[in-house]
Amino acid sequence: MYFLSRELYFPPAQHASPEGILAVGGDLSPERLMLAYRNGIFPWFDDDDPILWWSPPERMVLFFGELKVSKSMRNVINRGIFRVTFNTAFKAVIEQCSSIKRQGQAGTWITAEMKEAYIKLHELGHAKSVEVWQGDELVGGLYGIDLGHVFCGESMFSKVANASKMAFIALAKKLEAENYRILDCQVHNPHLESLGAREISREAFLKIIIN
């Protein structure tokens, strides 16, 4: 495990521990964050922990041709239950992602420091959001880092059934139309797997994101 100094540097992602921790410390400056994402690394830590930088051995990703839209979800889309916008309410989305209650989690990893850092990235054009609305109410969405050929999803939320699925599907279709290579989902969860995301090796992921 590498302990970061003020130097803007990360060791190669392949040097991560078996569970995926690559480095400790450093800061959440825009320059360091973007260097991390461009090299297959992301921060993930709790309020009481130092900054931890991860590059897991298995990476959850969506190849757009493998997107799964269930019959019931197609019905939701066709009925026009939701309205989707892109990058129009980033601060509201990240605030909802940080405050939404999640099954099996006592708190959130999206600390005040993390929110400030990603809002800065949004102001610089690197962090973007998807918003899902019912009328004038924001009921779902997600945000992440846009690398131009890969979108690195960070977090999503849903206040009503199917809202986060709507955000994910809308983003996947938009990225596919714009010739992005993959949607990075970071780590496995059943919700994303149901939408077609799957794990690939770190090596395969790095070839996509760096090349």
Buried (B, 14 or more C-beta within 10 A) or exposed (E): EBEBEEEEEBBEBEEBEEEBBBBBEBBBBBEBBBBBBBBBBBBBBEEEEEBBBBBBBBBBBBBBEEBEBEEEBEEBBEEEBBEBBBBEBBEEBBBBBBEBEEEEEEEBBBBEBBBEBBBBBBEEEBBBBBBBBBEEEBBBBBBBBBBEBBBBBBBBBBBBEBBBBBBBBBBBBBBBEEEBBBBBBBBBEEEBBEBBBBBBEBEEBBEBBEE
